Amino acid sequence: MRKKKKDITVSLARWTGRACSILMVLLMLAFVFDEGMPKLIKLTSPEIILFLAFFIMLGGYIVSWWKEITGAILIISGTVLFWSVNSVATGHLWMGWFIFVFPLSTLPLLFCWWKEK
């Protein structure tokens, strides 16, 4: 049986996705350490869901090292949950440009999945 030749674009996209995941995890951890862990008992229901969405995204970045599509789905799902709950809780749809960084960082992961399916 012949080995399948690796596509350089897939390797480049995979490592770009992994670099994005490292940067995003470091950024998220910096946010957690800077703000400190909240006291879960004192959080409101929307804040608990936002906290959960944050960790769904964080988990997606970690999982994406082994399973690109699963990680991308977790990141996008966490982002949508975070944006939805925040929009309902605050009454504002616009959260700033930074919320788009999370789903955009999944593009290399989705490309790898698409090329290898």
VEXMI-892469 format. One record per residue (C-alpha): residue in one letter; y, z, x. Coordinates in steps of 0.05 Angstrom, whole numbers, plus 5000, padded with zeros to 4 digits. Layout:
% VEXMI-892469
AYZX;...
//
This chain:
% VEXMI-892469
M500050005000;R506949815027;K512350325032;K518450184990;K524450045033;K529950555022;D536450284995;I542350515038;T546950554978;V542251054945;S542051475007;L549551445014;A550451624940;R545352194946;W548952505005;T555752404972;G553052764911;R550353324954;A556953384992;C560553424925;S555753954901;I556854374963;L564454314956;M564254474882;V559655084892;L564255344947;L570355234903;M567055584844;L564856174888;A571856224917;F574456274846;V569356814829;F570857224892;D578357134885;E578557344812;G572757834817;M566957894770;P569358084700;K566558674664;L561858334614;I562558894563;K570158774558;L569558014548;T570757694480;S565657214450;P569256584474;E570056874544;I562557024547;I561056304527;L565956044580;F562556484631;L555856194610;A558555484614;F561255624684;F554355844707;I550955244674;M555454794716;L554055214778;G546555164765;G547254414755;Y550254334824;I544654734855;V539154364817;S542253694834;W539653754906;W532553654879;K533253324812;E539552884807;I539152734732;T537553454712;G543353704754;A548053184726;I546053354654;L547254094667;I554053964699;I556353514643;S553553974589;G556954584620;T563554204625;V563253974553;L561454684530;F567054984572;W572254484548;S570054544475;V570155304472;N576755344511;S579954824465;V577855204403;A579855884432;T586655664457;G588355114408;H589954634466;L585854024483;W588953894551;M586454354606;G589453974663;W586653444709;F581853904745;I576853934687;F575253204700;V573053354772;F566553664746;P563753064707;L566552564758;S562752924813;T556352734777;L557451984786;P553651934853;L547952334822;L547651884762;F547851274807;C541751534847;W537851654783;W539750974755;K537750604819;E531050964826;K528650984754;
//
